[in-house]
Amino acid sequence: MADALVYGSLFALMSIGLTLTYMTTRVPNFAQGSFVTVGAYLAFSMYHFRGVPPYGSLPFSFLLVGGVATAMYKLILKPLSARGSSLISLMIATLAIDIGFVGIFGIYSDLLSNVYRVYDSKFFLLSNTDFTILGTSALIFIAPLSLALITVFLWLGLTQTKFGIAMRATVENPNLAGILGINVERVYTVSWFLAGGLAGLAGSLVVLWLPGSAHIGSDFIVDIFAASILGGLFSVYGAVVGGLLVGSGEILLTVYGARLLGSWVSEWQPAMPMLIMVASLIIVPRGITSVNWRRLVFFKREK
């Protein structure tokens, strides 16, 4: 259960960012996973070169990876969009950026292992740096608490501030929002910054639980998309629920499936998010946020 809770919370953080950028700029960002990897390597580097514990690196991960995501949007995606590139072209551009990131991470990994002798293999883990609460890893409490706080802050920001209202108006109709005087470009920039920042936070936390590598974020991208699609792609809160369902469901289905059917089920763990997404979308094609839960409950009471 602890694995499911941590896994689900971290995937929710990753999928919020993907949903934010898709809501605003309509770009399916395949480099979202690489933002997670940047956060993971930053946490690892700050610990080994500066002695900063992973939790202490969280603000730096948010700012640095947020800046990387913003630079990617400003320097690559925005110019391509201004030249009339299609959605497919923008999507392929993010995939190319992700491949480039993996190459850079591989070079940095070789430097860490062969030049600086920080670790002997291409995988790293910081679980031994975590402290304990009630005799168990603090991440079990910190991951869901962080998700809850970020969700509350996003809700307050989107509903109680002028910028949040401007962002929602931009999502609904960017052309009309621009006519009304809303700085649409600023909304896009902040969305990409938040997307990168949240992915960076998740990356700094994930290496407290799972081994990090040059491709850890890219390995997560299917799960991230599955969570966002399950959440409806146009709802931050749906991304939170989708991330929790996909992340925790992957662990629970694998564990209990292995107990019931045999250890061979564990080999199919990477396919679990897709199975969860497909099964859910057969029932709710537009994602879980499209369901009118109040009407559904009322209908059941009437019956």
N, C-alpha and C positions, 0 to 999 in steps of 0.2 A: 504493500500500500504506500509506503514511503517513496519508493521509486515512481509510482504512478502520480503521486501528488507533486513531486519535484519536476518530473518530466512534463506533466500537463501545464504547470505554471510557467516553465521556461518556454514551451512552445507557444503559449498564449502571448508572452512578451514578443516573441519573434513575429507572430502572425499579425499583431496589432500594426506593426510598421508596414508590412506588405499591404494590409487593408487601407491604411492611411494614404499611401502613395497611389494606390489604384483608385480610391474614391476621388482623389483630386485631379491627378494627371492622367488617369486611365492607362497607366503603363504597368503591365505585369512584370515585376522586377525579379529576374532570375538571379541577380547579384545580392539579394537579401541575405542569403546564407553566408556569403563572403563577409558581410558586415559582422556577422556573429563570429567568424574566425578572427577578424581584426581584434575584437574585444577579448577573445581567448588568448591570443598572442600578447596583447598588451598586459593583461593580468599576469601572465606567466613571466614576461620580461621585467615588469616592475617589481615582482617578488624576488626574482633571482639577481637582478642588477642593483636594485635599490632597497630591497627588504620590505617593500610595501605589501601587506597582506591583500589577498584578492578583494576583500570587501572595501579596502581603502582605495582600490583602483577604480571603483565603480564611477565616481564623478568624472575621472579622466577618460574612461571608456565612453561614457555618454557624450562628452564634448568632442573627443577625437573622432569617433566613428560617425557622430552626427555631422561633423565637418567633412569627412570623407564622402558621405552620402550626398551632402549638399554640393560638393565639388563635382561629383559624378553627374548630378542633375544639371548644374550650371554650365559645365564645360563640354558635356557630351549630349545628353538627352535634349536639353533645351535648344541648342543649335540645330540638331537633327530635326526636331519638331518644327522649328522656324522655317526650315527648308522644305517642309511639306512631307516629311517621311511618314510612312504609314505606321499603323499600330504594330504590324508584324515586324517592320524594320526596327522600331524602338525595342521591341521584345528581344529580337536577335542581338541588338546592341548590348542589352543588359546581360545576355548569355555570354557574349564575347568578353565583356568586362569581368564576368565571374571566372571565366577560363584564365584571363590574364592575372586575376588576383591569386588563383591557385598556383600559378607559376611563381609569382612573387613570394607567396608563403613557402613554397618548396625551397626557394633560394635562401630565405631567412632561416628555415628549419635546418638546412645544411650548415649555415654559418653557426647556429647555436650548438649543433652537435659536433661539427668537425673543427671549428676554429675556437669557439669559446668553451667547448667541452662542458656545456651546461647539463646535457643529458646524453645518454648513449644511443638512444633510438629516436625515431621520428614521432614518437608519441609522448605526451607529457600529461601529468595529472597533479592537481594541487589539493587533493582531498586531505592529505596529512597536515595541511595548514589551517584547516577549518577547526573551530572550537566546538564545544558541545553544550547543549542545553538539555537538562534532565537526562543526561547520559546518552544522548543521540546527536547526530550531526546538526549543527545550527541551520544548515541550508534547508532542512525539512520545514523549518518554521519561517526562515527568511524569504525563500522563494515565493510561497503563496502570499505572505504578508506584503512583499514588494509588489506583486501583481495586484493585490487589493488596493494598495495605496495609489498606484499608478492609474488604475481604473477610476478611482474616485477623483483624482486630479484631472483626468481627461474629461470626466463627466462635468465637473465644475467648469473647466475651461471651455468646453463646447456649449454649455447651456447658460453660464452665468457671466460670460465676458463678451465684450464687443467683437474681439477677434474670433472667438469661437462661433458667434453668430455669423460673422463674415465667412468663416470657413464652411459652415453648413450651407450658406447661400451659394458659395462657389461650387460646392458639390452638386447642388440642385440645378444650377444654371449659370455657368461661368460667364457667358456673354452678358446676361442680364445683370449679374453681380458687378461686372466691369462698368456697365452703363450707370449703375447706382453709386459709383464712386469707390467701390471696394478694390483694393490693391490685390488683384488675383495672383500676380506673380509672387507677392510676399506670402500669400497663403500656400502656394506650391512649394516655395523654399522652406518654410517652416515645417510643412508636412514631410519633406524629405529629410530634414534635420532630425525631426522626432523619430522617423522610421529608422534612421541609422543609429541614433542614440539608444533607442530601446533594444535594438539588436545587439549593440555593443554591451549593454547591461547583461543581456542574456548570455552572451559569449563569455563574459568575465565570471559569471556564476556557473556556467555549465562545466567548466574545467575543475570545479570542486566536486563534481559528481561523475563525469565521464572523461575518458582520455581524450586530450585534444590532439589535433593533427592539422596538416596543411589543407585537408579537405573536409574537416568536420562540419563546417557550415554548408558546404555544397551537398554533403550527404543528407542534411536536414531539409533541403529545399522542397522535396516532394511533400514532406510532412507539413511544412509551413503553408504551402499552397492548399493542401487538403484542409487544413484548419481554417484558412481564410475563405475558401469556397463553401465549406460547411457552414461558416458564419454568415454567408450571404454576400461577401465581398464589398458591401456598401455599409457595413455597420461595425464600428469599433467594438461595441459590446458583443456583437456576434462573433468577432474574432477572438475575444476572450473566451467565450463559451466553446467555440470551435477548437481553440488550442487546448483547453482543458479536456474536451472529449477525445480529441485525436491523440494527444500525448498520453493521458492516463489510460485510454482505451487500448492503445498499442501495447502497453505493459501488461495490463490485466488480461487481455485476450491471449497474449503470448504465455503468460504464467499459468493461467487456468487451463488454457488449451493444451499446454504441455503435460499438465497433471492428468487431464482426462484422456487425451489421445496419444500421448507419447512425446518424447523429446524432439522428434522431427519437426514439431510445430515451431520450435524456437528458430529454425532456419528461415521461417517465413515471416519473422518479425518486421523486416522492412516493408512487407506488403500490407501489413495490418492497417496503416493509415488510409491506403487506397480503398481497402475493403470497407472501412468505416465510412469513408466519404461516399462511395458508390451506394452502399446500403441506405445511408441517410438521404441522399439526393433522389433515390427512387421514391422515397416517401414524401420528401419536401424538396422539389426540384430547385426552388429558389433559395434554399438555405433555411436554417432554423429560425432566422429572424423574420421570415415571411409568414410564419404561423401566427394566427391570432389566438394566443393562448387564453385570453379572457373569454372569447367566444366559444372556444373549445370546451373550457370548464363549464360555462353556462349551458352549453348543449348537452353535456353529460348529466348535469343536474336535472335538466328538463326531461331527459329520458328516464 
